[in-house]
Amino acid sequence: IGTFLNPNLLDNYGFSPSQGMPQGAITAFTGLFLHGSTLHLLGNLIFLAAVGAAVELATGSWRFLAVFLVSGLCG
């Protein structure tokens, strides 16, 4: 939704494969939460709702958060 209000958010804080590595730690982190379109965001939210609760129950909240952040940074 933030990209609708300010389209420059993706340019300033998102990850762009054409630029190679992220510009810094903040860009690597904020790129996890920015989405290119509403459909992309909805798809991620549906998958997280369908699978995330079961994974969190199996692993615990802190481990789930750690895996979420590490896999997002690696992705």
SULTA-V897137 format. One record per backbone hydrogen bond with DSSP energy under -0.5 kcal/mol. CO is the residue of the C=O (numbers start at 1). NH is the residue of the N-H. Records with the same first field share a line. If there is no record, write none. Layout:
CO = NH ; NH
//
This chain:
1 = 4 ; 5
2 = 6
6 = 9
7 = 10 ; 11
8 = 12
9 = 13 ; 14
10 = 14
16 = 19
17 = 20
24 = 28
25 = 29
26 = 30
27 = 31
29 = 32
30 = 33 ; 34
37 = 41
38 = 42
39 = 43
40 = 44
41 = 45
42 = 46
43 = 47
44 = 48
45 = 49
46 = 50
47 = 51 ; 52
48 = 52 ; 53
51 = 55
52 = 56
53 = 57
54 = 58
55 = 59
56 = 60
60 = 64
61 = 65
62 = 66
63 = 67
64 = 68
65 = 69
66 = 70
67 = 71
68 = 72
69 = 73
70 = 74
71 = 75
//
